[in-house]
Amino acid sequence: MKKSALITGGSRGIGQAVATALSEIGYHIIIADIQPNADETIRQCKKNGVDTLFVQTDVSKREDRDNLMKQIRDEFQSLDLLVNNAGVSVEERKDILLTEESSYDRVMNINLKGPFFLTQAVARWMIELTDEEPDRFPVIVNIASLTSYASATSMAEYCLSKTGVSMMTKLYADRLSAHGIHVYEIRPGIVKTDMTTVVRDKYDKFIEEGGLPIKRWAYPEDIARAITGLAQGFLSYSTGEVLNVDGGFHLRRL
């Protein structure tokens, strides 16, 4: 059976690594990204012999989500895996007492509202597909963050958005379990991507001083490997599970 995966924010960073890794195990790839192209990701996926579709998408906009779903239906007729990876950090780190509504709205719309309603649309379709073929193994993976539980008062709106993603995982895992749809959450730690360039020195020092049990940055490929395992059913008797891919940060050691 031809399997396909939708990765939001797939043009670079974690999303690019996830798309490439899934293409290596035979998934046909749909990349949704606000960027105007995903040429490098497409090149890497096609090299692995799979069909690849790019749809420029702002996940926070309903019309973009509707267009994305239509194109996937037209091109692939089914969907087996959704990876909610698209997200933004704050444009400027500010004390929580100075957080502005415009920044709050931007982060929450992209990081939480968009994934919530995209998942809703995908889940409805996955239910149709599993009703027709009960042996399918549909999977939804949400990319949250260690800030789902760790306070960072200079980026409050980001923390709130990722905490919301964590609850979203539980809600959809609960609702969709009866249909054989598995929902998981990945909580990356300190990942070396474009998003963390501005805090590179800070986290280099944090890691060097023993802030992480595994004394290195995470790389996008670390997250990608976890998702390929979920896609292949390595946790087939679990749903709502949280995988901390964070170098052990969640241990909260003394």
Stockholm file with secondary structure:
# STOCKHOLM 1.0

chainA/1-254         MKKSALITGGSRGIGQAVATALSEIGYHIIIADIQPNADETIRQCKKNGVDTLFVQTDVSKREDRDNLMKQIRDEFQSLDLLVNNAGVSVEERKDILLTEESSYDRVMNINLKGPFFLTQAVARWMIELTDEEPDRFPVIVNIASLTSYASATSMAEYCLSKTGVSMMTKLYADRLSAHGIHVYEIRPGIVKTDMTTVVRDKYDKFIEEGGLPIKRWAYPEDIARAITGLAQGFLSYSTGEVLNVDGGFHLRRL
#=GR chainA/1-254 SS CCCEEEEETTTSHHHHHHHHHHHHTTCEEEEEESSSCCHHHHHHHHHTTCCEEEEECCTTCHHHHHHHHHHHHHHHSCCCEEEECCCCCCSSCCCGGGCCHHHHHHHHIIIIIHHHHHHHHHHHHHHHHHHHCTTCCCEEEEECCGGGTSCCTTSHHHHHHHHHHHHHHHHHHHHHGGGTCEEEEEEECSBCSGGGGGGHHHHHHHHHTTCSSSCSCBCHHHHHHHHHHHHTTTTTTCSSCEEEESTTGGGCCC
#=GC SS_cons         CCCEEEEETTTSHHHHHHHHHHHHTTCEEEEEESSSCCHHHHHHHHHTTCCEEEEECCTTCHHHHHHHHHHHHHHHSCCCEEEECCCCCCSSCCCGGGCCHHHHHHHHIIIIIHHHHHHHHHHHHHHHHHHHCTTCCCEEEEECCGGGTSCCTTSHHHHHHHHHHHHHHHHHHHHHGGGTCEEEEEEECSBCSGGGGGGHHHHHHHHHTTCSSSCSCBCHHHHHHHHHHHHTTTTTTCSSCEEEESTTGGGCCC
//
